């Protein structure tokens, strides 16, 4: 995983915006080189350092380049069979907690009950309780939040 800093976030945003602008013209080799940038943006969202929408003194600020990164993720990712309960999934975005063991769940610091579905690229804060629900890629679930029902 690539770790970015505010200085590199600007460069990452520039590359994502350029990829978005020229997305119809990009070939397979171009997408291959952009996958790392898209993955870095998604990782930043997941770890909570980057947010698609964030509060500001003027209300909510939308970081359009991160919305574009999420949409580009769908473009560069193939659909595949993914293990899940109660049945397998046919999707492009893996489950956020796929392959987790007790230590990994403890590190996240959230309680996840059966029926809670979280896609990779969603931030789950500490002390979150996820009841049966769906949390999509790009979402930010803040510390101490309970997400309940559908």
Backbone as CSV, one residue per row, in Angstrom:
resi,resn,N_x,N_y,N_z,CA_x,CA_y,CA_z,C_x,C_y,C_z
1,UNK,0.848,-1.179,0.000,0.000,0.000,0.000,0.890,1.237,0.000
2,UNK,0.537,2.205,-0.792,1.260,3.463,-0.852,0.717,4.403,0.212
3,UNK,1.622,4.955,1.008,1.208,5.948,1.998,1.505,7.315,1.411
4,UNK,0.501,8.172,1.408,0.694,9.508,0.851,0.686,10.538,1.962
5,UNK,1.225,11.698,1.667,1.251,12.827,2.593,0.490,13.964,1.934
6,UNK,0.195,15.050,2.660,-0.522,16.157,2.012,0.152,16.639,0.731
7,UNK,1.482,16.662,0.703,2.178,17.100,-0.511,1.944,16.119,-1.652
8,UNK,2.001,14.821,-1.344,1.773,13.843,-2.402,0.291,13.674,-2.700
9,UNK,-0.587,14.030,-1.738,-2.027,13.993,-2.012,-2.366,14.916,-3.179
10,UNK,-1.734,16.078,-3.235,-1.991,17.028,-4.330,-1.558,16.424,-5.659
11,UNK,-0.417,15.762,-5.664,0.056,15.114,-6.891,-0.862,13.953,-7.267
12,UNK,-1.297,13.202,-6.273,-2.220,12.091,-6.506,-3.541,12.613,-7.063
13,UNK,-4.058,13.680,-6.482,-5.307,14.283,-6.960,-5.157,14.735,-8.406
14,UNK,-4.023,15.309,-8.736,-3.776,15.772,-10.111,-3.810,14.597,-11.085
15,UNK,-3.149,13.488,-10.722,-3.128,12.316,-11.610,-4.523,11.697,-11.741
16,UNK,-5.268,11.635,-10.646,-6.637,11.093,-10.702,-7.510,11.987,-11.580
17,UNK,-7.428,13.297,-11.408,-8.219,14.227,-12.229,-7.864,14.110,-13.704
18,UNK,-6.569,13.960,-14.013,-6.154,13.794,-15.413,-6.684,12.483,-15.978
19,UNK,-6.603,11.413,-15.200,-7.124,10.120,-15.654,-8.620,10.219,-15.919
20,UNK,-9.329,10.935,-15.056,-10.769,11.108,-15.237,-11.066,11.871,-16.521
21,UNK,-10.314,12.933,-16.743,-10.542,13.770,-17.923,-10.328,12.986,-19.216
22,UNK,-9.344,12.105,-19.221,-8.999,11.367,-20.440,-9.417,9.898,-20.375
23,UNK,-10.335,9.547,-19.496,-10.688,8.144,-19.275,-11.163,7.423,-20.524
24,UNK,-11.860,8.112,-21.413,-12.371,7.465,-22.628,-11.253,7.141,-23.611
25,UNK,-10.136,7.836,-23.489,-9.032,7.665,-24.434,-7.921,6.765,-23.911
26,UNK,-7.992,6.356,-22.665,-6.904,5.585,-22.072,-6.962,4.132,-22.503
27,UNK,-5.793,3.572,-22.805,-5.684,2.166,-23.169,-5.337,1.318,-21.958
28,UNK,-5.260,-0.004,-22.181,-4.988,-0.929,-21.082,-3.687,-0.615,-20.352
29,UNK,-2.626,-0.274,-21.087,-1.343,-0.010,-20.422,-1.428,1.249,-19.566
30,UNK,-2.225,2.225,-19.977,-2.407,3.433,-19.168,-3.101,3.093,-17.850
31,UNK,-4.138,2.245,-17.928,-4.865,1.868,-16.716,-3.963,1.100,-15.774
32,UNK,-3.088,0.262,-16.330,-2.166,-0.499,-15.491,-1.315,0.439,-14.651
33,UNK,-0.821,1.500,-15.250,0.023,2.436,-14.502,-0.789,3.268,-13.507
34,UNK,-2.079,3.439,-13.744,-2.919,4.246,-12.851,-3.499,3.454,-11.677
35,UNK,-3.447,2.131,-11.764,-4.033,1.306,-10.698,-3.438,1.634,-9.324
36,UNK,-2.134,1.894,-9.283,-1.488,2.234,-8.011,-2.015,3.532,-7.436
37,UNK,-2.248,4.519,-8.304,-2.807,5.795,-7.838,-4.225,5.609,-7.307
38,UNK,-5.014,4.838,-8.030,-6.393,4.584,-7.601,-6.383,3.827,-6.276
39,UNK,-5.511,2.819,-6.162,-5.409,2.048,-4.917,-4.972,2.932,-3.750
40,UNK,-4.059,3.864,-3.996,-3.601,4.773,-2.931,-4.745,5.666,-2.455
41,UNK,-5.558,6.138,-3.380,-6.704,6.976,-3.001,-7.713,6.170,-2.187
42,UNK,-8.014,4.955,-2.628,-8.971,4.099,-1.911,-8.427,3.751,-0.526
43,UNK,-7.127,3.464,-0.435,-6.511,3.158,0.866,-6.593,4.364,1.800
44,UNK,-6.409,5.558,1.264,-6.513,6.769,2.079,-7.913,6.991,2.608
45,UNK,-8.909,6.635,1.796,-10.303,6.727,2.253,-10.532,5.695,3.360
46,UNK,-10.071,4.470,3.113,-10.300,3.392,4.075,-9.640,3.671,5.421
47,UNK,-8.439,4.227,5.408,-7.774,4.478,6.696,-8.252,5.771,7.362
48,UNK,-9.136,6.515,6.689,-9.744,7.699,7.286,-8.956,8.981,7.112
49,UNK,-7.803,8.900,6.452,-6.984,10.090,6.246,-7.556,10.975,5.155
50,UNK,-8.197,10.362,4.172,-8.844,11.096,3.081,-10.347,10.866,3.176
51,UNK,-11.119,11.892,2.847,-12.575,11.773,2.891,-13.176,12.316,1.606
52,UNK,-14.156,11.584,1.071,-14.863,12.031,-0.123,-15.632,13.311,0.190
53,UNK,-16.224,13.381,1.356,-16.919,14.597,1.808,-16.504,14.843,3.251
54,UNK,-16.233,16.105,3.569,-15.794,16.419,4.926,-16.391,17.739,5.387
55,UNK,-16.625,17.842,6.691,-17.176,19.099,7.202,-16.139,20.216,7.131
56,UNK,-16.617,21.415,6.847,-15.744,22.594,6.847,-16.522,23.747,7.478
57,UNK,-15.872,24.869,7.652,-16.546,26.025,8.259,-17.682,26.553,7.383
58,UNK,-17.652,26.227,6.088,-18.688,26.666,5.144,-19.720,25.580,4.856
59,UNK,-19.752,24.531,5.653,-20.635,23.401,5.378,-19.814,22.215,4.906
60,UNK,-20.416,21.362,4.142,-19.722,20.166,3.676,-18.929,20.460,2.416
61,UNK,-17.707,19.959,2.380,-16.823,20.102,1.218,-16.693,18.725,0.573
62,UNK,-16.957,18.643,-0.726,-16.818,17.395,-1.466,-15.475,17.411,-2.182
63,UNK,-14.696,16.371,-1.970,-13.418,16.207,-2.660,-13.684,15.417,-3.943
64,UNK,-13.965,16.160,-5.001,-14.380,15.552,-6.269,-13.373,14.530,-6.775
65,UNK,-12.090,14.771,-6.569,-11.077,13.848,-7.082,-11.195,12.476,-6.428
66,UNK,-11.651,12.421,-5.176,-11.836,11.127,-4.529,-13.087,10.425,-5.051
67,UNK,-14.135,11.179,-5.368,-15.297,10.578,-6.036,-14.859,9.962,-7.359
68,UNK,-14.028,10.685,-8.089,-13.522,10.191,-9.374,-12.677,8.938,-9.175
69,UNK,-11.865,8.912,-8.125,-11.037,7.734,-7.850,-11.907,6.505,-7.609
70,UNK,-13.004,6.669,-6.863,-13.919,5.550,-6.612,-14.532,5.076,-7.928
71,UNK,-14.986,6.000,-8.758,-15.584,5.617,-10.043,-14.555,4.974,-10.966
72,UNK,-13.323,5.468,-10.952,-12.261,4.861,-11.758,-11.923,3.463,-11.251
73,UNK,-12.041,3.248,-9.949,-11.803,1.920,-9.379,-12.714,0.894,-10.055
74,UNK,-13.982,1.254,-10.240,-14.911,0.339,-10.899,-14.502,0.076,-12.343
75,UNK,-13.928,1.062,-12.982,-13.525,0.910,-14.378,-12.328,-0.026,-14.529
76,UNK,-11.398,-0.010,-13.579,-10.165,-0.790,-13.715,-10.222,-2.137,-13.009
77,UNK,-11.326,-2.438,-12.337,-11.428,-3.671,-11.561,-12.416,-4.617,-12.228
78,UNK,-11.989,-5.861,-12.394,-12.854,-6.877,-12.983,-13.822,-7.427,-11.937
79,UNK,-14.980,-7.856,-12.403,-15.944,-8.520,-11.540,-15.434,-9.931,-11.279
80,UNK,-15.574,-10.388,-10.044,-15.121,-11.735,-9.699,-15.989,-12.319,-8.592
81,UNK,-15.896,-13.637,-8.435,-16.614,-14.314,-7.365,-15.877,-14.041,-6.059
82,UNK,-16.641,-13.661,-5.035,-16.074,-13.396,-3.713,-16.841,-14.193,-2.679
83,UNK,-16.098,-14.765,-1.747,-16.736,-15.516,-0.668,-17.564,-14.581,0.189
84,UNK,-18.689,-15.075,0.643,-19.543,-14.274,1.508,-20.662,-15.111,2.076
85,UNK,-21.366,-14.554,3.018,-22.489,-15.236,3.642,-23.752,-14.424,3.410
86,UNK,-24.850,-14.999,3.103,-25.116,-16.425,3.108,-24.720,-17.132,1.816
87,UNK,-24.239,-16.394,0.826,-23.845,-16.989,-0.449,-22.703,-16.165,-1.037
88,UNK,-22.011,-16.709,-2.037,-20.939,-15.926,-2.662,-21.495,-14.692,-3.377
89,UNK,-20.614,-13.732,-3.624,-20.967,-12.500,-4.325,-20.284,-12.479,-5.681
90,UNK,-20.836,-11.755,-6.631,-20.239,-11.486,-7.942,-20.096,-9.976,-7.991
91,UNK,-18.895,-9.471,-7.712,-18.739,-8.043,-7.493,-17.343,-7.590,-7.888
92,UNK,-17.145,-6.291,-7.859,-15.850,-5.681,-8.149,-15.123,-5.241,-6.887
93,UNK,-15.851,-5.067,-5.798,-15.266,-4.547,-4.561,-15.302,-5.636,-3.495
94,UNK,-14.136,-6.055,-3.012,-14.132,-7.089,-1.973,-14.697,-6.575,-0.653
95,UNK,-15.066,-7.511,0.184,-15.548,-7.165,1.519,-14.403,-6.567,2.334
96,UNK,-14.693,-5.547,3.093,-13.687,-4.835,3.897,-13.010,-5.764,4.896
97,UNK,-13.751,-6.726,5.432,-13.208,-7.582,6.479,-12.862,-8.987,5.985
98,UNK,-12.781,-9.179,4.677,-12.422,-10.490,4.128,-11.054,-10.905,4.667
99,UNK,-10.981,-12.107,5.178,-9.720,-12.629,5.688,-9.345,-12.148,7.082
100,UNK,-10.196,-11.367,7.717,-9.888,-10.857,9.060,-9.920,-11.994,10.086
101,UNK,-9.020,-11.903,11.064,-9.063,-12.765,12.237,-9.351,-11.874,13.448
102,UNK,-9.350,-12.457,14.635,-9.684,-11.691,15.843,-8.752,-10.495,16.030
103,UNK,-7.464,-10.680,15.779,-6.513,-9.573,15.953,-6.795,-8.426,14.994
104,UNK,-7.157,-8.756,13.761,-7.457,-7.709,12.772,-8.705,-6.924,13.184
105,UNK,-9.725,-7.637,13.678,-10.925,-6.934,14.154,-10.601,-6.055,15.361
106,UNK,-9.778,-6.556,16.266,-9.390,-5.762,17.438,-8.640,-4.505,17.015
107,UNK,-7.815,-4.617,15.987,-7.052,-3.458,15.506,-7.979,-2.379,14.944
108,UNK,-9.049,-2.787,14.269,-10.024,-1.817,13.757,-10.776,-1.186,14.921
109,UNK,-11.109,-2.000,15.919,-11.776,-1.474,17.106,-13.266,-1.295,16.953
110,UNK,-13.865,-2.018,16.008,-15.307,-1.922,15.775,-15.954,-3.270,16.066
111,UNK,-17.228,-3.233,16.387,-18.013,-4.452,16.565,-18.823,-4.656,15.298
112,UNK,-18.722,-5.850,14.717,-19.391,-6.150,13.452,-20.261,-7.385,13.662
113,UNK,-21.581,-7.204,13.633,-22.483,-8.328,13.871,-22.834,-9.001,12.544
114,UNK,-23.338,-10.247,12.597,-23.744,-10.911,11.359,-24.758,-10.061,10.591
115,UNK,-24.593,-10.029,9.294,-25.488,-9.253,8.439,-24.962,-7.873,8.103
116,UNK,-23.868,-7.474,8.721,-23.243,-6.188,8.382,-22.307,-6.423,7.202
117,UNK,-22.535,-5.692,6.133,-21.703,-5.812,4.934,-20.987,-4.484,4.733
118,UNK,-19.671,-4.553,4.664,-18.855,-3.361,4.458,-17.928,-3.649,3.290
119,UNK,-17.942,-2.770,2.302,-17.043,-2.923,1.164,-15.685,-2.303,1.476
120,UNK,-14.637,-2.868,0.862,-13.309,-2.278,0.975,-13.378,-0.837,0.484
121,UNK,-12.578,0.026,1.085,-12.590,1.433,0.708,-13.553,2.261,1.527
122,UNK,-14.156,1.636,2.547,-15.009,2.364,3.493,-14.232,2.512,4.790
123,UNK,-14.291,3.687,5.380,-13.619,3.903,6.667,-14.570,3.558,7.802
124,UNK,-14.080,2.743,8.727,-14.840,2.376,9.919,-14.026,2.844,11.124
125,UNK,-14.552,3.817,11.858,-13.850,4.381,13.007,-13.875,3.468,14.222
126,UNK,-13.085,3.813,15.211,-13.033,3.049,16.461,-14.380,3.133,17.187
127,UNK,-14.680,2.070,17.901,-15.900,1.987,18.715,-17.180,2.094,17.894
128,UNK,-17.097,1.777,16.626,-18.287,1.709,15.770,-18.981,0.375,16.033
129,UNK,-20.304,0.372,15.986,-21.092,-0.858,16.057,-21.847,-0.962,14.742
130,UNK,-21.589,-2.047,14.021,-22.255,-2.277,12.736,-23.284,-3.383,12.909
131,UNK,-24.544,-2.997,12.954,-25.651,-3.939,12.977,-25.914,-4.329,11.516
132,UNK,-26.880,-5.228,11.241,-27.130,-5.596,9.848,-27.359,-4.349,8.991
133,UNK,-26.471,-4.132,8.046,-26.489,-2.907,7.240,-25.529,-3.077,6.076
134,UNK,-25.465,-2.062,5.226,-24.544,-2.050,4.089,-23.782,-0.735,4.107
135,UNK,-22.456,-0.816,4.101,-21.603,0.371,4.070,-20.788,0.296,2.783
136,UNK,-20.969,1.271,1.913,-20.385,1.233,0.580,-18.979,1.819,0.546
137,UNK,-18.257,1.503,-0.515,-16.939,2.073,-0.775,-17.064,3.599,-0.775
138,UNK,-16.104,4.261,-0.157,-16.113,5.717,-0.095,-16.791,6.284,1.135
139,UNK,-17.496,5.434,1.897,-18.205,5.917,3.084,-17.237,6.178,4.233
140,UNK,-17.628,7.085,5.103,-16.873,7.383,6.323,-17.815,7.198,7.498
141,UNK,-17.559,6.161,8.296,-18.351,5.919,9.499,-17.488,6.360,10.674
142,UNK,-17.869,7.467,11.283,-17.065,8.085,12.333,-17.064,7.321,13.641
143,UNK,-16.081,7.628,14.437,-15.861,7.020,15.741,-17.139,7.020,16.585
144,UNK,-17.431,5.859,17.191,-18.555,5.753,18.112,-19.930,5.685,17.471
145,UNK,-19.994,5.553,16.163,-21.279,5.516,15.455,-21.886,4.116,15.499
146,UNK,-23.209,4.046,15.570,-23.905,2.783,15.366,-24.646,2.876,14.040
147,UNK,-24.400,1.892,13.176,-25.111,1.793,11.902,-26.069,0.626,12.057
148,UNK,-27.367,0.896,11.890,-28.375,-0.121,12.169,-29.333,-0.270,11.001
149,UNK,-29.756,-1.458,10.779,-30.743,-1.867,9.785,-30.418,-1.414,8.377
150,UNK,-31.261,-1.777,7.500,-31.078,-1.477,6.080,-31.706,-0.150,5.833
